[in-house]
Structure formats: C-alpha cells, structure tokens
Amino acid sequence: MREYVITTDNNADLPDSYMQEHGVGCTYLTYQMDGVAYSHENFQPTDVFYNAMRKGSLPTTAQVNPEQCTVMMEPYLKEGKDILHLAFSSGLSGTYNNSKIAADELMEKYPDRRIIVIDTLAASLGQGLLVHYACRMKEQGQDMDAVAAWVEEHKKNAIHLFTVSDLFHLHRGGRVSRTTAVVGTVLNIKPILHVDDEGRLVNIGKVRGRKKSVQELAVLMDDKLGSYKDSIDTIFISHGDCLSDAEYLRDEVAKKYPIKEVLINPISATIGAHSGPDTLALFFLGDHR
C-alpha cells in the first residue's frame, strides 16, 4: 500500500493533541481583531478571544490561500507520501478551491505522487468528524482510495445541528436579516441551524430561551439519525466558550443513546468570528442532513 497522510484545515476544530496523535497535517485560516493579525503561531486562548467579542470586538477572517496549502503539503510529497486532504465546506469559504489549486500545481511538480482533495461540505467538528473516521480507517489499514471513497459517499451523513446566543453575529455574516436579529434578541428567540447538502448554513427552527435551544439539539438528533439510531456510538460537540452547556448537551444525548466516544472542543476563532460566543453545536452520523 502506498504511504499517505490525511490533512485538513483548522476549521475542523480538532484539538492540536488529536492532530499530533494521528499525524494529521493542517493548514490554518487567520483572523484580525482590534487591529491585530492572528495566525496559528499567536492565536488567542479561547476565553480571551470570546470575551473580547462579548465586549464588542468584531473579528474578520481570511481563507487559506494556495501558497499556504503548498507550504503544508509539499514536505509530505518530498517524503514520498501521498495526501488525502479534507477541506472546509466550499459553501462557506474559498479554502477548498485554493487547496485544489495547490494540489493540482504540486502534482505537476511531483508526477509520481497523488493528492486527493475532498470538499467535505462540512464545518467545525462536522468536518472534524469526517477526519476522525478517515483516520480510523487509515489506522485499520485501508488505502487512500478506499478512505476517500468512504468520505465522498458519507460526507452528507455528517449531521450538523447548532444554536447561537447572539443573532447579530449571524446578521453580520448575512445569515439572518437585521429585523430577525433585533426581534429575536428582544424576544429571547434562539435559532436552530444546520449545514445543508451544499455545505451552507440554514435556519431550520427557533425556540425561546437558551436551555430550550440546547435541549432542542438533542431532540432533533432523533429525527436526523434514521437508520443510524441503532449504531450511533460517537458524537462530537463544539462550543463558543460555553463548556457547561456542551457538557449538559452531552448528558442529554447520553440519556437516550449508548454513546461510547465523545469529543468536546472549543470552536476555533476563524469560525467563532462568524458564529459568536456561546454557540453550541452537535455532530454525528445520520441518514441525511
């Protein structure tokens, strides 16, 4: 079997320890806030970043460009390894397209090597969940083509359910109207959203109050699981600096399903810049998004 490595970008929201343990390569989106540019070398701690947003700071983000992808990928090719790259949703960023540009150019330079770039149509730990299953298959001895085929076939089974605390961050990103943001804030309305088959954020419901919105994620899971209901054993949860809510959601899911594997991790700044503090998201495999 040809040797290969799995790579992704930091919007997969996997812990650095996970990436190191499983040998996953990574490119990094960047952000700016209060006049300061932040890259992977100087990302702020999660609580510092989100507390700044709570006080009114409005970060902006930049996608990964082809040059950054090349810097990450080329050393693996020089080592004689092929690459399976699982990229952030093309429905939310140009990062996938830039990864593809870099891969095509590198394969011309290294004609004996192969790079497969997959648009996961996923975000945060939904993307991370696909990376996780890909790593599991690789570590079980599956070759790159088999793993890539599985991800392509199952990427739309990666369910994303999430809620946000402050609608104005979604308004800034064009996800909801200003009227919706104002009325929702006044009435304490919390939206329920998901990532659709095109990899875009879509509003699928609303409830009143934070606790109800967290509980609603667990309720919607029942509908989304479908034929996976009898085999579900893994969930990922990401959060915008609201760990206690993430743990409460984990416990709500565990009341109904024999979950064996749970990963809880903060939402990275490059996604959190658009979703805001106290965002809470649940990810698992189900019949359809």
C-alpha positions as CSV (number, residue, x, y, z in Angstrom):
1,M,0.0,0.0,0.0
2,R,1.3,3.4,-0.9
3,E,2.1,5.6,2.1
4,Y,-0.2,8.5,2.6
5,V,-1.1,11.2,5.1
6,I,-4.5,12.8,6.0
7,T,-4.6,16.6,6.1
8,T,-7.2,19.2,6.8
9,D,-7.6,22.8,8.0
10,N,-8.1,24.3,11.4
11,N,-11.8,24.9,10.8
12,A,-12.2,21.2,11.5
13,D,-11.8,22.3,15.2
14,L,-9.9,19.2,16.3
15,P,-7.6,19.6,19.2
16,D,-3.9,20.0,18.4
17,S,-3.3,16.9,20.5
18,Y,-5.6,14.9,18.3
19,M,-3.8,16.1,15.1
20,Q,-0.4,15.2,16.6
21,E,-1.5,11.8,17.8
22,H,-2.9,10.8,14.4
23,G,-0.4,12.5,12.3
24,V,-2.9,14.9,10.6
25,G,-1.4,17.8,8.7
26,C,-3.1,21.1,8.8
27,T,-3.4,24.5,7.1
28,Y,-4.6,27.5,9.1
29,L,-7.1,30.2,8.4
30,T,-6.2,33.5,10.1
31,Y,-8.1,36.4,11.7
32,Q,-7.8,40.0,12.6
33,M,-9.3,41.7,15.7
34,D,-8.8,45.2,17.1
35,G,-6.1,45.9,14.6
36,V,-4.0,42.8,15.3
37,A,-3.5,40.0,12.9
38,Y,-3.5,36.5,14.3
39,S,-2.1,33.3,12.8
40,H,-1.6,29.8,14.2
41,E,1.6,30.9,16.0
42,N,-0.2,33.6,18.1
43,F,-3.9,32.5,18.2
44,Q,-5.5,33.9,21.4
45,P,-6.7,31.5,24.1
46,T,-10.4,30.6,23.6
47,D,-11.7,32.6,26.6
48,V,-9.7,35.7,25.7
49,F,-11.0,35.6,22.1
50,Y,-14.6,35.2,23.0
51,N,-14.5,37.6,25.9
52,A,-13.2,40.2,23.5
53,M,-16.2,39.5,21.3
54,R,-18.6,39.8,24.2
55,K,-17.2,43.3,24.9
56,G,-17.8,44.3,21.3
57,S,-14.8,43.3,19.3
58,L,-15.6,42.3,15.7
59,P,-13.0,39.9,14.2
60,T,-12.6,39.3,10.5
61,T,-11.2,36.1,8.9
62,A,-9.1,35.2,5.9
63,Q,-9.3,31.9,4.0
64,V,-6.3,29.7,3.3
65,N,-4.5,30.7,0.0
66,P,-2.8,28.3,-2.4
67,E,0.6,29.3,-1.2
68,Q,-0.2,28.3,2.4
69,C,-1.6,25.0,1.2
70,T,1.6,24.3,-0.8
71,V,3.8,25.0,2.2
72,M,1.8,22.4,4.2
73,M,1.6,19.8,1.6
74,E,5.0,19.8,-0.2
75,P,7.1,18.3,2.6
76,Y,4.9,15.2,2.6
77,L,5.4,14.8,-1.1
78,K,9.1,15.1,-0.7
79,E,9.0,12.3,1.9
80,G,7.3,10.1,-0.7
81,K,3.8,10.3,0.8
82,D,0.5,10.8,-1.0
83,I,-2.1,13.2,0.5
84,L,-5.8,12.9,1.3
85,H,-6.9,16.5,2.1
86,L,-10.4,17.0,3.7
87,A,-11.2,20.7,3.2
88,F,-13.7,23.2,4.8
89,S,-17.0,23.5,3.1
90,S,-16.9,25.3,-0.3
91,G,-20.3,26.7,0.7
92,L,-18.7,28.8,3.4
93,S,-15.2,29.6,2.1
94,G,-12.9,29.5,-0.9
95,T,-10.4,27.4,1.1
96,Y,-11.4,24.2,-0.7
97,N,-10.8,25.8,-4.1
98,N,-7.4,27.1,-3.1
99,S,-6.5,23.7,-1.7
100,K,-7.4,22.2,-5.1
101,I,-5.3,24.8,-7.0
102,A,-2.3,24.0,-4.8
103,A,-2.8,20.2,-5.2
104,D,-3.0,20.4,-9.0
105,E,0.2,22.5,-9.2
106,L,2.0,20.2,-6.8
107,M,1.0,17.1,-8.8
108,E,2.6,18.6,-11.9
109,K,5.8,19.2,-9.9
110,Y,5.7,15.7,-8.3
111,P,4.1,13.5,-11.0
112,D,4.8,10.3,-9.1
113,R,2.7,11.5,-6.1
114,R,-1.1,11.7,-5.7
115,I,-3.2,14.3,-3.9
116,I,-6.9,13.9,-3.4
117,V,-8.8,17.0,-2.2
118,I,-12.3,16.5,-0.9
119,D,-14.9,19.2,-0.3
120,T,-16.4,17.9,2.9
121,L,-19.3,20.3,2.7
122,A,-18.8,20.4,6.5
123,A,-17.6,22.8,9.2
124,S,-16.2,22.8,12.7
125,L,-16.4,19.3,14.3
126,G,-18.6,18.1,11.5
127,Q,-15.5,18.4,9.3
128,G,-13.5,17.0,12.2
129,L,-15.8,14.0,12.5
130,L,-15.1,13.1,8.9
131,V,-11.4,13.5,9.6
132,H,-11.8,11.2,12.6
133,Y,-13.5,8.4,10.6
134,A,-10.9,8.8,7.9
135,C,-8.1,8.4,10.4
136,R,-9.8,5.4,11.9
137,M,-10.0,3.7,8.5
138,K,-6.3,4.6,7.7
139,E,-5.2,3.2,11.0
140,Q,-7.1,0.0,10.3
141,G,-5.1,-0.5,7.1
142,Q,-7.4,1.0,4.5
143,D,-5.7,2.6,1.5
144,M,-6.2,6.2,0.4
145,D,-8.6,5.4,-2.4
146,A,-10.9,3.4,0.0
147,V,-10.8,6.1,2.6
148,A,-11.5,8.9,0.1
149,A,-14.4,6.9,-1.4
150,W,-15.9,6.4,2.1
151,V,-15.7,10.2,2.8
152,E,-17.3,11.1,-0.5
153,E,-20.1,8.6,0.0
154,H,-20.8,9.6,3.6
155,K,-20.0,13.3,3.9
156,K,-23.7,14.2,3.6
157,N,-24.3,11.8,6.6
158,A,-22.3,14.2,8.8
159,I,-25.1,16.0,10.7
160,H,-24.5,19.5,12.0
161,L,-27.0,20.9,14.5
162,F,-26.3,24.1,16.3
163,T,-27.7,27.1,18.1
164,V,-26.3,30.6,18.7
165,S,-26.7,33.0,21.6
166,D,-26.4,36.4,19.7
167,L,-28.2,36.7,16.4
168,F,-26.2,39.8,15.4
169,H,-23.1,37.8,14.6
170,L,-25.2,35.8,12.1
171,H,-26.6,39.0,10.8
172,R,-23.1,40.4,10.2
173,G,-22.4,37.3,8.1
174,G,-25.6,37.7,6.1
175,R,-27.2,34.6,7.6
176,V,-30.2,36.4,9.1
177,S,-31.8,39.8,8.5
178,R,-31.3,42.8,10.8
179,T,-35.1,42.7,11.6
180,T,-34.8,39.0,12.6
181,A,-31.7,39.8,14.8
182,V,-33.5,42.7,16.5
183,V,-36.8,40.9,17.1
184,G,-35.1,37.7,18.1
185,T,-32.9,39.4,20.7
186,V,-35.8,41.3,22.2
187,L,-38.0,38.1,22.5
188,N,-35.0,35.9,23.5
189,I,-35.5,33.8,20.4
190,K,-32.7,31.3,19.7
191,P,-32.4,29.9,16.2
192,I,-31.6,26.3,15.4
193,L,-29.5,25.9,12.3
194,H,-27.8,23.2,10.4
195,V,-25.3,22.8,7.4
196,D,-27.2,21.6,4.3
197,D,-26.2,19.3,1.5
198,E,-24.5,22.3,-0.3
199,G,-22.4,23.0,2.8
200,R,-24.3,26.2,3.7
201,L,-25.7,27.4,7.0
202,V,-29.5,27.2,7.0
203,N,-32.0,28.2,9.7
204,I,-34.3,25.2,10.5
205,G,-36.2,26.3,13.6
206,K,-36.3,28.6,16.6
207,V,-37.2,28.3,20.3
208,R,-37.4,30.7,23.1
209,G,-34.7,30.6,25.7
210,R,-31.2,29.2,25.9
211,K,-31.9,26.0,27.8
212,K,-34.7,25.1,25.4
213,S,-32.4,25.6,22.4
214,V,-29.8,23.3,23.9
215,Q,-32.4,20.6,24.5
216,E,-33.8,21.1,21.0
217,L,-30.4,19.9,19.5
218,A,-30.8,16.6,21.3
219,V,-34.5,16.3,20.2
220,L,-33.6,17.0,16.6
221,M,-30.9,14.3,16.7
222,D,-33.7,11.7,17.0
223,D,-35.1,12.8,13.6
224,K,-31.8,13.0,11.9
225,L,-30.3,9.7,12.9
226,G,-32.7,7.5,10.9
227,S,-31.1,4.1,10.3
228,Y,-28.1,5.1,12.3
229,K,-30.2,5.1,15.5
230,D,-29.2,1.5,16.5
231,S,-25.5,2.0,15.8
232,I,-24.7,5.6,17.0
233,D,-21.8,5.5,19.4
234,T,-19.9,8.7,18.6
235,I,-20.8,12.3,19.0
236,F,-18.7,15.5,18.7
237,I,-19.7,18.8,20.3
238,S,-18.1,22.2,19.7
239,H,-18.8,25.3,21.7
240,G,-18.0,29.0,21.7
241,D,-16.6,29.2,25.3
242,C,-19.6,27.6,27.0
243,L,-18.3,24.3,28.2
244,S,-21.0,23.7,30.8
245,D,-23.7,23.9,28.1
246,A,-21.6,21.4,26.0
247,E,-21.5,19.0,28.9
248,Y,-25.2,19.4,29.5
249,L,-25.9,18.6,25.9
250,R,-23.6,15.5,26.1
251,D,-25.6,14.3,29.1
252,E,-28.9,14.8,27.3
253,V,-27.7,12.7,24.4
254,A,-26.3,10.0,26.7
255,K,-29.7,9.6,28.3
256,K,-31.0,8.2,25.1
257,Y,-28.1,6.6,23.3
258,P,-25.2,4.3,24.3
259,I,-22.5,6.8,23.4
260,K,-19.0,5.4,23.7
261,E,-17.0,8.2,22.2
262,V,-17.5,11.9,22.9
263,L,-15.2,14.8,21.8
264,I,-15.9,18.2,23.2
265,N,-13.7,21.1,21.9
266,P,-14.0,24.9,21.5
267,I,-15.0,26.4,18.2
268,S,-11.9,28.0,16.6
269,A,-11.6,31.7,16.3
270,T,-11.9,31.5,12.5
271,I,-15.4,30.0,12.8
272,G,-16.3,31.7,16.0
273,A,-15.7,35.1,14.4
274,H,-18.9,34.4,12.5
275,S,-21.0,32.4,15.0
276,G,-20.1,34.3,18.1
277,P,-19.7,33.5,21.8
278,D,-21.9,30.7,23.3
279,T,-22.5,29.0,20.0
280,L,-23.2,25.3,20.7
281,A,-23.0,22.5,18.0
282,L,-23.7,18.8,17.9
283,F,-22.3,16.5,15.2
284,F,-22.9,12.8,14.5
285,L,-23.6,10.5,11.5
286,G,-27.2,10.1,10.4
287,D,-29.3,9.3,7.4
288,H,-29.4,12.8,5.9
289,R,-28.7,16.4,6.8
